[in-house]
């Protein structure tokens, strides 16, 4: 749909605040309601104190919103980094949770310095090096891990297993041993989230589901008196239940300091020379940067004004925010897609909505820490199980399969790789699998990292970009750089007639570029695909030139 030329793009900076403060303030408040429970849940699932998630979102709102290159993104902790941070806390702390937390803060600071450098040296385009099937596989694996770990919390049971596969295998045992009152709170929250996802009524949808889950949890927590340690009998007359006595207490509630200032902790750099420390740094840096770039680019597509974020500036700004967060005890943040899409839906116009969401969080935790303490952990676990399911839903599998069996194979290999090893190794396995498929299909080894293309300007307004050889995820960064600064509102022809092999990642990129270029008032067309055979019926499937 073309944007009518009468649409007036909102101003930025202080002029934008004066012009749009009403819509941005309202959206910031609604996003704050979604962010509060998610920040707490993500922090606890990451092995950090609950306040760490709030600290991160407050800095994301108050600081990053003022220096970032995006318009409607919300910055804060994200589910995608849970696995990375929890691994770092466990591997660096060797069983000491507090020591692991402080060592991980140091790793976050170092990783964030590297993130700032990525942005400063305009390396944002390096995200192109990750094939889309591998990225989707990584996110689906993260979703599975989050669900596997949080189901136990939702049921009020602590798993014995130390390994991920052991934690998954222990789920049936946790279901049998579940604490009924805690499970009721969690399952009510989960049912509410599912119901809210199915509701079509837009007026009802204005109420954020996460805050409803927390309110129901607070009410049930009071009803079951989770504030005091006590034992209770559950269905004592039912013969089939293995045992009837359970205990509940404050251990099932969020633990936050009474005094806001005592929620700050400082990093411990004493492990900086160790191998584990640098593994944590590289993982946090790569996964955080990649997720932030992908999310910021995805949010741009949701922006009703079709403004383009400056991704390099955005990456540097998020890195700067993460340095501050790591120095005072916060989680790393990214451009968070669920909160950002809610921000757009709620009518946000500028980055001030992000600022207001941070301000509301700060005011709330400073004034009402007791209220946060009353939130049951199983309510937050319900939010995370639902988030995990969305990352790894059957829809994601179906969408990947539609693009082609090759795409699906890499997706599944990446998931298995991540679950069996860890994030970095799993992603590397996925990339190698994708390269092997390309080599089998005829990719010449000398084309793995080099792409051949030339730009021919036939008149002042017309450009022909001819790509020859192979265009695959590992070699098209130079083409992506060329297009990033390409003249706007011209006639552009993408001639792919001479290209021997084009993979899904490149097809998807060229297709998106064409759509956006046309949307911005230019004319862009893909030509020369008649001589190619596709590997599936999907319009973005990989294709190879037929032997003539």
KEPA-336564 format. One line per field, with one value per residue (C-alpha): x, y, z. Coordinates in Angstrom, 2 decimals. Layout:
c1	X|...
c2	Y|...
c3	Z|...
//
This chain:
c1	0.00|1.50|1.74|-0.21|2.01|-0.19|1.10|3.12|6.05|6.27|9.05|11.88|13.74|12.12|9.88|8.59|7.92|5.89|3.98|3.28|3.53|-0.10|0.08|3.62|2.75|-0.30|1.64|4.58|2.18|0.55|3.97|5.12|2.23|3.45|7.15|6.94|6.06|8.24|11.31|10.92|10.32|13.20|15.63|14.72|14.80|18.30|19.58|19.67|17.81|14.35|15.45|18.08|15.36|13.81|17.23|17.82|14.43|14.76|18.15|16.71|13.93|15.63|19.07|18.99|15.79|17.62|20.64|19.32|18.72|15.20|11.74|9.25|11.38|11.24|14.54|14.70|15.63|14.43|13.57|16.14|19.02|17.76|19.65|22.92|22.88|21.83|24.64|27.14|25.93|26.23|29.56|31.29|29.78|30.42|27.41|27.74|24.79|25.88|29.48|28.17|25.89|28.72|31.12|28.36|27.87|31.57|31.08|28.08|30.22|33.00|30.47|28.74|32.00|32.34|28.70|29.38|32.41|30.22|27.90|30.67|32.45|29.13|29.26|25.49|25.23|27.21|23.87|23.42|26.02|23.53|21.14|17.50|16.79|19.63|18.37|14.82|16.24|18.23|15.13|12.97|15.62|15.66|11.86|12.07|14.73|12.66|9.55|11.51|12.94|9.87|7.27|8.79|8.47|4.90|4.09|5.91|8.55|12.36|13.89|16.84|18.48|21.46|21.51|18.97|17.92|17.55|15.33|13.12|12.97|11.91|8.73|6.42|7.83|7.13|3.55|3.02|4.69|3.21|2.20|-1.55|-2.06|1.04|0.02|-3.49|-1.95|0.36|-2.22|-4.81|-2.22|-1.43|-5.14|-5.62|-2.74|-4.09|-7.61|-6.29|-4.39|-7.65|-9.86|-10.63|-12.28|-9.94|-11.37|-10.61|-7.18|-6.31|-5.82|-2.37|-2.59|0.61|-0.81|-4.03|-1.96|-0.17|-3.44|-5.01|-1.77|-1.80|-5.45|-4.85|-1.59|-3.54|-6.30|-3.81|-1.87|1.55|2.93|3.19|4.84|2.17|1.17|-2.17|-4.04|-5.14|-8.14|-7.42|-10.20|-8.99|-7.55|-5.59|-3.36|0.05|0.19|-2.03|0.14|1.94|3.59|3.64|5.19|7.10|9.62|6.97|6.83|9.19|12.01|12.86|14.74|12.56|14.94|15.30|18.97|19.96|18.98|22.21|25.24|28.63|30.58|33.53|36.24|38.55|37.87|38.71|41.71|39.73|38.44|34.88|34.69|35.48|33.05|30.35|31.48|31.39|28.01|26.38|27.92|26.91|23.42|22.59|23.81|22.15|18.80|18.87|19.54|16.89|14.29|14.99|14.67|11.41|9.95|10.68|8.25|5.54|6.08|3.02|5.25|7.70|10.75|14.05|16.12|19.84|20.80|24.47|23.60|20.95|23.46|25.97|23.23|22.05|25.71|26.17|23.00|24.28|27.59|25.66|23.29|26.21|27.98|25.00|23.54|21.20|20.55|21.64|18.88|17.93|15.31|12.46|9.92|6.80|6.88|7.78|4.83|2.53|4.06|3.11|-0.38|-0.92|-0.22|3.35|4.83|8.45|11.20|9.63|7.22|10.28|11.45|8.06|7.93|11.32|10.15|6.96|9.02|11.42|8.60|6.78|9.75|10.90|7.45|5.84|8.47|6.06|3.56|6.22|7.08|3.45|3.65|3.74|6.66|4.28|2.47|5.79|6.61|3.26|4.31|7.66|6.21|3.84|6.73|8.78|5.86|5.55|9.23|8.94|5.30|4.20|3.49|7.25|7.98|5.25|6.47|10.03|8.87|6.87|10.07|11.58|12.80|16.41|15.41|13.50|16.43|18.82|16.19|15.83|19.60|20.17|17.53|19.04|22.57|21.63|19.76|22.55|25.50|25.04|23.97|27.27|28.09|24.47|24.44|27.83|26.44|23.43|25.68|27.86|24.77|23.54|26.99|27.09|23.68|24.96|28.17|26.14|23.99|27.02|28.38|32.04|34.36|35.91|32.41|31.69|32.88|32.94|30.09|30.34|28.02|28.24|26.10|25.36|23.73|21.96|20.64|20.32|17.41|17.96|20.30|20.90|22.41|23.60|24.59|26.63|28.08|26.46|24.61|24.37|24.20|27.97|28.98|26.32|27.45|29.14|25.91|23.96|26.39|25.96|22.17|22.20|23.41|21.71|20.14|16.42|13.46|15.20|14.44|16.38|16.52|17.93|19.19|19.70|19.85|23.60|23.52|24.09|22.72|20.64|19.75|16.65|18.43|19.43|16.04|14.32|16.66|16.26|12.49|12.30|14.60|12.34|9.20|10.70|12.27|8.92|7.18|9.58|8.55|11.16|10.72|12.54|12.07|13.66|14.36|16.07|14.60|12.91|15.98|16.10|14.58|13.33|13.81|10.19|7.02|7.59|8.36|11.41|12.80|16.43|16.94|19.56|20.07|19.06|21.76|21.24
c2	0.00|3.35|6.01|9.12|12.13|14.09|12.09|14.47|12.70|13.55|15.90|14.57|15.94|18.57|19.75|16.17|16.13|19.36|18.10|14.50|14.31|13.19|10.14|9.25|9.57|7.30|4.71|4.90|4.18|1.20|-0.22|0.24|-2.02|-4.74|-4.19|-4.34|-8.06|-9.06|-7.24|-9.00|-12.41|-12.17|-11.08|-13.98|-16.53|-15.20|-15.89|-12.16|-10.36|-9.11|-5.46|-6.09|-6.21|-2.94|-1.18|-2.23|-0.96|2.33|3.01|1.85|4.39|7.38|7.18|5.09|6.71|10.07|8.88|6.00|6.03|4.59|6.11|3.73|0.91|0.13|-0.91|-3.33|-6.87|-9.58|-13.26|-14.07|-13.25|-15.33|-18.44|-16.57|-14.74|-17.77|-19.83|-17.08|-16.86|-20.64|-21.13|-18.13|-18.56|-22.32|-22.65|-19.27|-17.30|-13.89|-14.26|-15.51|-12.47|-9.99|-11.74|-11.72|-7.97|-7.56|-9.69|-7.50|-4.33|-5.75|-7.14|-3.74|-1.93|-4.28|-3.55|0.21|-0.39|-2.43|0.56|3.18|1.26|0.80|-2.97|-3.28|-4.93|-7.93|-9.31|-10.27|-12.99|-15.09|-17.00|-16.33|-20.05|-20.16|-17.02|-18.43|-21.76|-19.98|-18.08|-21.24|-23.10|-20.21|-20.49|-24.23|-23.66|-20.91|-23.13|-26.13|-24.13|-22.04|-24.84|-26.06|-22.58|-22.33|-25.62|-24.59|-27.36|-27.07|-29.50|-31.65|-31.89|-29.70|-30.19|-28.76|-32.16|-33.41|-30.41|-31.24|-34.93|-33.92|-32.08|-35.15|-35.57|-31.88|-32.28|-35.21|-33.38|-29.92|-27.61|-27.19|-23.60|-22.31|-24.22|-22.71|-19.21|-20.07|-21.96|-19.19|-16.75|-19.03|-19.52|-15.75|-15.17|-17.78|-16.33|-12.80|-13.95|-15.33|-12.33|-10.11|-7.21|-4.20|-2.34|-5.31|-5.65|-2.15|-3.75|-5.42|-9.16|-9.27|-6.78|-8.84|-11.94|-10.06|-8.71|-12.20|-13.54|-10.84|-11.64|-15.42|-14.91|-13.00|-15.61|-18.47|-16.32|-16.76|-14.07|-16.56|-19.96|-22.59|-26.11|-26.99|-30.13|-30.50|-32.78|-35.03|-37.47|-38.13|-41.67|-41.25|-38.39|-39.55|-37.07|-34.27|-32.00|-29.06|-25.92|-22.38|-19.11|-15.99|-18.17|-18.32|-14.49|-12.02|-10.97|-7.26|-4.97|-2.57|0.23|0.96|1.96|-1.38|-3.04|-1.84|-4.14|-3.59|-5.83|-7.97|-8.03|-10.50|-13.32|-11.16|-13.34|-16.60|-18.56|-18.85|-15.08|-14.45|-17.13|-15.26|-11.92|-13.15|-14.87|-11.83|-9.54|-11.61|-12.67|-9.23|-7.34|-9.71|-9.67|-5.89|-5.34|-7.84|-6.41|-2.77|-3.66|-5.57|-2.64|-0.28|-2.36|-1.73|2.06|3.67|6.54|4.07|5.83|3.97|3.54|4.28|0.75|1.52|4.45|2.32|-0.45|2.02|3.59|0.19|-0.70|2.53|1.77|-1.75|-0.42|1.70|-1.21|-3.62|-1.12|-0.83|-4.34|-4.42|-6.96|-6.23|-4.69|-4.91|-3.26|-5.42|-6.46|-7.36|-4.11|-2.13|-3.52|-2.68|0.81|1.24|-0.21|2.23|5.18|6.17|8.78|9.30|7.99|9.91|6.98|4.84|7.61|7.74|3.93|4.11|7.02|5.20|2.09|4.19|5.95|2.66|0.71|3.66|4.17|0.70|-2.02|-3.81|-4.30|-5.91|-8.29|-9.54|-10.82|-14.66|-16.19|-18.56|-15.57|-14.40|-17.99|-18.09|-14.98|-16.56|-19.95|-18.09|-15.98|-19.15|-20.80|-17.83|-18.10|-21.84|-22.16|-24.73|-21.69|-20.92|-24.51|-24.35|-20.97|-22.27|-25.47|-23.40|-21.71|-25.09|-28.36|-27.08|-24.08|-26.33|-28.74|-25.92|-24.56|-27.95|-28.64|-25.25|-26.02|-29.45|-27.94|-25.25|-27.68|-30.27|-27.84|-24.10|-21.02|-20.19|-23.76|-24.39|-21.31|-22.33|-25.82|-24.22|-21.97|-24.96|-26.99|-24.12|-23.86|-27.64|-27.46|-24.61|-26.50|-29.61|-27.35|-26.10|-23.13|-22.80|-22.65|-19.37|-17.80|-18.52|-15.05|-13.14|-11.90|-10.52|-7.65|-4.45|-1.33|0.22|3.67|3.83|7.38|9.92|8.06|4.40|1.86|-1.78|-3.94|-7.19|-10.02|-12.91|-16.03|-17.01|-14.73|-16.40|-15.28|-15.48|-13.21|-10.54|-8.06|-5.84|-5.77|-4.90|-2.02|-0.69|-0.69|0.95|4.22|3.84|6.96|7.17|7.59|6.23|3.32|0.25|-3.11|-6.09|-8.36|-11.89|-13.64|-14.33|-15.56|-19.29|-19.74|-17.42|-18.52|-17.72|-15.08|-13.05|-13.53|-12.28|-9.29|-8.25|-8.69|-6.48|-3.89|-3.76|-3.34|-0.56|1.23|1.29|2.42|5.39|6.59|4.80|2.06|-1.21|-4.45|-7.91|-9.31|-12.37|-15.14|-16.95|-19.15|-20.31|-23.38|-22.91|-25.44|-25.01|-23.21|-20.32|-16.97|-16.45|-19.98|-20.55|-20.95|-22.14|-21.30|-24.12|-25.59|-24.07
c3	0.00|-1.01|1.60|0.53|0.01|2.45|5.46|7.62|9.26|13.00|14.09|16.25|19.27|21.50|18.66|18.43|22.18|21.97|18.93|20.00|23.79|24.23|21.96|23.10|26.80|26.44|24.43|26.87|29.76|28.01|27.06|30.68|31.76|29.38|30.17|33.98|34.33|31.34|32.73|36.08|34.50|32.00|34.75|37.01|34.18|33.34|36.86|37.70|40.50|39.35|39.55|36.84|34.18|35.37|35.46|31.85|30.62|32.53|30.86|27.51|27.89|29.52|27.87|24.69|23.36|23.29|21.27|19.14|15.40|15.54|15.95|17.52|18.98|22.69|24.26|27.14|28.19|25.80|26.05|23.34|25.70|28.66|27.56|26.95|30.29|32.34|30.75|31.61|35.26|35.65|33.87|35.51|39.00|39.35|41.62|43.36|41.94|43.25|42.02|38.65|38.41|39.03|36.63|33.99|34.51|33.64|30.50|29.54|29.86|27.63|25.09|25.00|24.20|21.19|20.31|20.28|18.01|15.62|15.30|15.08|12.30|10.48|10.77|11.27|7.86|9.15|10.35|6.69|7.18|9.16|6.86|7.76|8.35|10.92|12.70|12.86|14.07|16.80|17.98|17.94|19.98|22.48|22.69|23.42|26.13|27.80|27.85|29.18|32.07|32.95|32.98|36.28|37.86|36.59|38.38|41.57|41.32|41.30|38.76|39.88|36.44|35.64|31.85|29.38|28.00|31.59|32.40|29.40|30.40|33.94|32.80|33.30|36.84|37.60|36.33|38.73|41.64|40.94|43.77|43.12|44.36|42.56|39.41|39.51|39.47|36.56|34.51|34.95|33.60|30.65|29.81|29.94|27.50|25.08|25.30|24.74|21.64|20.19|21.04|18.05|19.95|19.59|22.63|24.89|23.27|24.51|27.94|27.81|28.54|30.69|33.19|33.44|34.17|36.96|38.42|38.45|39.98|42.68|43.56|43.70|45.61|48.29|48.27|48.79|51.32|49.68|52.02|54.89|54.95|55.60|54.70|53.12|52.09|48.46|47.72|50.73|49.76|46.21|46.16|42.91|44.06|45.39|48.30|49.57|51.70|50.09|51.41|50.02|51.14|50.08|48.20|45.43|45.19|43.48|45.83|45.51|47.90|49.93|49.07|45.33|45.66|47.18|43.88|42.20|41.91|40.34|37.93|38.97|36.28|38.06|35.53|32.48|31.60|31.56|28.56|29.99|30.40|26.72|25.56|27.54|26.06|22.45|22.89|24.54|21.90|18.87|19.96|21.41|18.33|15.87|17.70|18.09|14.37|13.27|15.67|14.72|11.02|11.71|13.70|10.78|8.72|11.35|11.44|9.78|8.58|6.95|8.45|8.20|11.34|11.22|12.26|12.93|15.17|16.86|17.55|19.03|21.20|22.51|23.19|25.17|27.15|27.84|29.19|31.71|32.53|33.07|35.35|37.74|37.72|34.73|31.99|28.41|26.27|22.62|20.40|21.71|19.10|21.15|23.13|20.00|18.03|20.99|20.93|17.25|17.84|20.72|18.40|19.34|17.01|18.18|20.45|23.34|23.88|24.72|27.08|28.87|29.25|31.05|33.21|34.31|35.22|37.30|39.16|39.81|41.23|43.30|44.87|44.94|45.59|48.00|45.18|42.96|45.83|45.86|42.24|42.14|40.23|38.44|36.84|35.37|34.32|32.44|30.48|29.60|28.62|26.28|24.88|24.35|22.56|20.21|19.30|18.59|17.53|14.91|12.66|12.58|11.48|8.81|7.50|7.16|5.44|2.91|1.70|0.89|2.34|2.32|4.43|6.83|7.15|8.14|10.56|12.30|12.28|13.98|16.64|17.38|17.34|19.88|22.16|22.08|22.47|23.02|21.07|19.34|18.32|17.27|15.02|13.54|12.80|11.04|8.92|7.94|7.00|4.78|3.10|2.50|0.75|-1.47|-2.32|-3.27|-5.50|-7.37|-5.37|-6.37|-3.32|-4.59|-4.60|-0.91|0.16|-3.12|-5.28|-8.81|-9.79|-11.79|-11.83|-15.19|-15.34|-18.71|-18.23|-15.39|-13.81|-14.73|-13.14|-14.03|-11.30|-12.88|-10.55|-11.94|-10.32|-7.05|-4.63|-1.22|2.42|2.92|0.03|-0.46|2.23|-0.41|-2.46|0.69|1.42|-2.12|-1.80|1.63|0.06|-3.33|-4.91|-4.10|-6.49|-9.61|-11.94|-10.83|-12.60|-10.73|-13.48|-12.14|-15.54|-15.22|-11.62|-11.23|-7.71|-5.47|-1.97|0.09|2.24|-0.85|-2.56|0.60|0.84|-2.83|-2.57|0.56|-1.01|-4.10|-1.98|0.14|-2.84|-4.63|-1.46|-1.20|-4.68|-6.83|-9.40|-8.78|-10.66|-10.54|-14.02|-15.46|-13.35|-16.28|-16.83|-13.21|-11.57|-8.02|-5.22|-4.03|-5.17|-2.72|-4.41|-2.13|-2.54|-3.50|-7.26|-9.73|-13.39|-15.66|-17.83|-21.25
//
